[in-house]
Amino acid sequence: MSTTDSKDDYVFPDVFNDPERDAFLYGTFPEGFIWSSATSSYQIEGAWNEDGKGVCNWDTFSHTKCSIQNGDTGDVACDSYHKYKEDVALMKAMGLKYYRFSISWPRVLPDGTLNNVNEAGIAYYNNLIDELRLNDIIPMVTLFHWDTPQTLEDLGGWDNEDIIDRFNDYAEICFKKFGDRVPLWITFNEPWITSVKGYGTGEFAPGIKEIGTKVYRVSHNIIKAHAKAWHTYDDKYRKLQGGKAGITLDGDFAEPFDRSNKAHVEAAETFLQFKFGWFAHPIFVNGDYPEIMKTKIASKSIAQGLGTSRLPEFSQEEKAYIKGTSDFFGLNAYTTQYATDATEGLSHPPSYWNDPDVKTWQDEGWPKSGSSWLRVVPWGLRRLLKWVNDRYHAPIYITENGVSTSDVFELDDQLRQKFYQAYVNEVLKAIKLDGVDVRGYTAWSLLDNFEWASGYSERFGMHYVDFNDPERPRTAKKSASLYSKIVKENGFVKEL
Ligand code: GBH
């Protein structure tokens, strides 16, 4: 059998029928391309109350009845707090060059402040980093992947602007303690989620439902906290440590349903501005929100009888301080939506969902995964990369990309193998054919883990984890060897 045939198996010929767009591209990635896989603290560590760790918002949320599917919690998760050496060995076996993990803020600072530094927490991350370096794996570290110290959540969390200084203190202690061995820092993972799911829909911790108002204030504070931490790195650590610091944003790509319809094209753009632009425009462009957000939210707020816009404003000084505070664009990408214009009008109470006047949906024909929101659309990633590149002109690190299956024991994970083959190939096309500056790719996830409100019912791992076994054994799925082959070949080499 020729390899062309076997590659064809991976490009979903059954559902995607644009031969030019979906054709497989052979070739290799630029020299030094970063190949990585990712996890996050609450999703894998467990040891929720061990060795002096403080309580986080997700401990509280998952211990509250009916928040998480099947009553699951991250109390033990993958037990990576005790099994990190095994995790590193799995990456080593795959030939991965980088590992993206996150630090649990309350494991380092149990009450969220410098008043109490947990040496055992610092030791844990030192050990993990040293184990990685010993195995020639470079750490890419996220400071905030959604686990806020409960003490700070109790004071209003991200809706209380005091948290900006607390976050800066936390970021600085991490730079100080770990920065000699960490060349890449990510301040926030997907602030959109913290804001919209945490304080808007209430699906995620802390479970607050103020989707039209608080979400805008929360994001405002996160943007300022990000900028402050970046300046701290830039002013005090960059010269010494020589690393980079940036932010990771998430979002689905929005494809105009009909590209020849101007209203659809504008709607897709508006959707992307409300999703990425909300954070990326201030940070990468001019220190301020996208015009379309400012106009829409202000006019709706006034019509809703509010005296001022629900979208807060940055002062001139803040704009200058925020602009240019990311050394790269961290991108988490999973899926795509179709978009058209829609007249949502005014809602009472006001809502982030209605503010853009856009309707989105997914094509029923796109392959499903184990998550209701995630349909497999490889070509959307290439378009998204181009969209980000054209607007923000920063080197792009894909900090997450992956697919879920439902909770079944499956080692020959066909869907995930196809997914990685096809999506990574779209990244290659973005680089080679569109000239997009992509520097790295990160697979989500190394391990099956605690999938937030879905608990353990959705599995994203390249390694199967048995959550019923107290030892939490890990077993490689076939996707691990497929991804490992891509990494070793630095792309897709045609075998003759
Ligand atoms: C990432 O977020 C997380 O960083 C990671 O921790 C997580 O495990 C992983 O992905 C897999 O979920 O239809 O409006 O409800 C995922 C990003 C998930 C983006 C769900 C938007 C649905 C939006 N997203 N999502 S909505």
Boltz pocket constraint, residues with backbone or C-beta under 6 A from the ligand:
constraints:
  - pocket:
      binder: B
      contacts: [[A, 40], [A, 43], [A, 189], [A, 190], [A, 193], [A, 250], [A, 251], [A, 252], [A, 332], [A, 334], [A, 373], [A, 400], [A, 444], [A, 450], [A, 451], [A, 452], [A, 460]]
      max_distance: 6.0
